[in-house]
Amino acid sequence: MADVPGPSARVGILVPSSNSNAESMTAAMLRDQTDIGVHYSRFRLPPDLDHSIDASVLGEAPALLREAEVTAMAFHGTSGSWKGLAGDQELCETLTAATGAPATTASLAVLAALEAMSLTRVAVVFPGPAPIVSLIQAEYAGHGIDMPRASYPERSMGNQEISRLSRQEIETLMRPAFAADVEAVVCIGTNLRAGYLAAELEAEFEIPVIDSAAATLWNLLRTAGVQHSISGWGKLFSVP
């Protein structure tokens, strides 16, 4: 008798309600990985970037993923990059205690990717205001990551506007980050569709591009113990 069709591995992603990149980009990256099922639960972001994300913000979203019996889950947001990675660690512990599934976040995934690739001197690309960039640089410095170069837009944008940036606009934002004095480029912001350009820019500049949305999936699969083979999305996916 044939096996019942459907993925044998199930993972969950907690998605900010204003994010329109998480589902579509994850589906694109996993288009050839039919044995991996991804389940999503949405929550509403606080009104500004100064708010920390905790269980009270996520509401019922984690419990709804628990009912899908996912083997691991990820918070698809990067606020920990400037609010503090310690807060993300606490959030993961809270999620695991509540759902029984190990958890990661986009910011922790970026750090894990940098550590796995032995990268310590990188440029940061962020589609937000300069004061937040300074906080990101300070936060990662505390974890041994030097960010001597940064690229960010001249004006402030909301999450929806970030998601509508064209390929040319994203590339214009990213290109200033590539320089001889950095080992890689890190793109912080899971609604910025930088992951689609990663492999192409890596080939041109010969350094890795770590996109936070792509890193989220990479680390989520690692957290779930899922073997994967994903090509066309950058060097990160060749790292076990």
Summary of the structure (lengths in Angstrom):
residues: 240
radius of gyration: 16.9
end to end distance: 34.2
largest distance: 60.7
contacts: 809
relative contact order: 0.17
helix: 44%
strand: 17%
